[in-house]
Amino acid sequence: TIRCMSFGFKHGPATEADLIFDVRCLPNPYYVESLRPLTGLSDAIEQFVFSNETSQEFLNRIISFIDYAVPLYQKKKKSQLVIAVGCTGGKHRSVVFAEKIEKHLSAANYKTNVIHRDITK
């Protein structure tokens, strides 16, 4: 099972994670007043985050690394893998990325789930 998790660094690290990706370097929808109350589960946030080529490339590179790393964990007979994505508050960018990663892994026939630890904070 692969758990994809979003979190906010300001609420503490994701100590249970095996892999952690930091997306705080990407444009933050928090600073757009109309987007601030939304979460990364909304189409508007996804569109905002991925309207930037850097965000698209960042996701592609994360997925490429995950595609390389997951089989290595499988060879070690690891029964569960936690992939965490963090942004500042855990409400916008990290949620979008965790969702995209989970969809990618699910499409590759991995057993997955997703959790958004700080989405309501």
Secondary structure, 3 states (H helix, E strand, C coil): CEEEEEEEHHHCCCCCCCEEEECCCCCCHHHCCCCCCCCCCCHHHHHHHHCCHHHHHHHHHHHHHHHHHHHHHHHCCCCCEEEEEEECCCCCHHHHHHHHHHHHHHHCCCCEEEEECCCCC
